[in-house]
Amino acid sequence: MLSVDEALQRVLSHAAAGQTIVVPLGEALGLVLAEDVASDVDSPPHDKALVDGYAVCAADLVEGRAELIILEEVTAGAVPGKRVTRGHATRIMTGAPLPDGADSVVMIEQTTIAPAGDPTPRVQIAAPRMNLGQNIMRRAASMARGDLVLHSGSRLRAIELGVLAEVGRVAARVIGRPSLAVLSTGNELVPAADVPQPGQIRNSNGPLLLAAAHAAGAVAHDLGIATDDADALRRAISRGLDDDVLLISGGVSAGVLDLVPGVLAELGVEQVFHKVDLKPGKPIWFGVRTDGNRRTLVFGLPGNPVSSLVCFELFVRPAIGKLAGRDDAGLRALDVPLSIPFSQRSDRPTYHPARLTDTAGKLAIEPLRWQGSGDLRTLVAANALAYFPPGARQFEPGETIRVLRLPE
């Protein structure tokens, strides 16, 4: 069987960034930019005040003190009308253009208005430290017209969207979100709204995988439940092959009704691998269907919910990330000491649900009491997967193990 790393490399070798599209900024959050972007303006467009205060000539301040005639008041969005000369000052607000002649701005907190009665308004300044150019941001200090401000391949956070708006972009060319379909299979499955009859269980994998795919950046939709019948599977799977990724939950093990691999072969999906040296999740199936320019990555995930989730995080999430143009979509790995003893008894590498804690900056990992791949309830308390190598061994508190942090 393939190792997890070998299987992941095979998955990623078949995933390539999707087509580029142009979307409004309001729809671009989290997507990857597909073009270089240059500024069409200087930013700031003028020398500007960084604080509320008075624009002055620094040479007027002797040991930080002066009494100056107030020429005018300039607010953000207004344009100064008078030049500042020696012995004068202009009251100025944060962001407002610096008047000609001024070379520094004194904070309002370091000034007082001269006593009333003088027909000429004056400001008294007491600035302990005053340097030439203080509290001023020069024109184009952030970026100049023509500067490359964002590179193709950048992931668009709120910060990048703000920069795009600053340079006049109302839309961005990006790599589109991958489309993904989820199909749950099994005669035993009923929708969540139904009361299970004897021999039946509710379909938890469908909502779980749809939510996980959405959180990973895909546009996910539900194909519902297909019974363990070749015709029913063929109809449902055919619809899912129109997407970039198809997730099929159940029907990939070695049971009499595990029909999915055969149906996939009939529909032209080429198997890349079946089974990985992994617990939980060993039966995972992966293949690819190519139809003209359309390539669909097909994952046959085990039917037990924790197995399905673990396989999603190890293989599907990174594939979605690569299709979306990202290379950082896998789970974050950490080396963390155990907080409790743990007994490992498995012939396969195990990804065990665990709780990662941070006490005063010190991380620790606690494997949870878990009943196996059908026990999804325990994962409510989990925020990580603790990795234990195969074999029989007792791990003691304080030993460092590899941990994969689950998305929040």
Secondary structure as GFF3:
##gff-version 3
##sequence-region A 1 408
A	DSSP	alpha_helix	4	13	.	.	.	ID=ss1
A	DSSP	beta_strand	20	24	.	.	.	ID=ss2
A	DSSP	three_ten_helix	25	27	.	.	.	ID=ss3
A	DSSP	beta_strand	32	33	.	.	.	ID=ss4
A	DSSP	beta_strand	37	38	.	.	.	ID=ss5
A	DSSP	beta_strand	48	49	.	.	.	ID=ss6
A	DSSP	beta_strand	53	56	.	.	.	ID=ss7
A	DSSP	three_ten_helix	58	60	.	.	.	ID=ss8
A	DSSP	beta_strand	65	74	.	.	.	ID=ss9
A	DSSP	beta_strand	88	92	.	.	.	ID=ss10
A	DSSP	beta_strand	104	107	.	.	.	ID=ss11
A	DSSP	three_ten_helix	108	110	.	.	.	ID=ss12
A	DSSP	beta_strand	111	113	.	.	.	ID=ss13
A	DSSP	beta_strand	122	126	.	.	.	ID=ss14
A	DSSP	beta_strand	136	137	.	.	.	ID=ss15
A	DSSP	beta_strand	148	150	.	.	.	ID=ss16
A	DSSP	alpha_helix	158	166	.	.	.	ID=ss17
A	DSSP	beta_strand	171	175	.	.	.	ID=ss18
A	DSSP	beta_strand	179	185	.	.	.	ID=ss19
A	DSSP	beta_strand	189	190	.	.	.	ID=ss20
A	DSSP	beta_strand	201	202	.	.	.	ID=ss21
A	DSSP	alpha_helix	205	215	.	.	.	ID=ss22
A	DSSP	beta_strand	219	226	.	.	.	ID=ss23
A	DSSP	alpha_helix	230	240	.	.	.	ID=ss24
A	DSSP	beta_strand	245	249	.	.	.	ID=ss25
A	DSSP	alpha_helix	260	266	.	.	.	ID=ss26
A	DSSP	beta_strand	270	274	.	.	.	ID=ss27
A	DSSP	beta_strand	285	291	.	.	.	ID=ss28
A	DSSP	beta_strand	294	301	.	.	.	ID=ss29
A	DSSP	alpha_helix	305	311	.	.	.	ID=ss30
A	DSSP	pi_helix	312	316	.	.	.	ID=ss31
A	DSSP	alpha_helix	317	323	.	.	.	ID=ss32
A	DSSP	beta_strand	332	337	.	.	.	ID=ss33
A	DSSP	beta_strand	342	346	.	.	.	ID=ss34
A	DSSP	beta_strand	350	359	.	.	.	ID=ss35
A	DSSP	beta_strand	362	367	.	.	.	ID=ss36
A	DSSP	three_ten_helix	377	381	.	.	.	ID=ss37
A	DSSP	beta_strand	384	388	.	.	.	ID=ss38
A	DSSP	beta_strand	391	395	.	.	.	ID=ss39
A	DSSP	beta_strand	400	405	.	.	.	ID=ss40
###
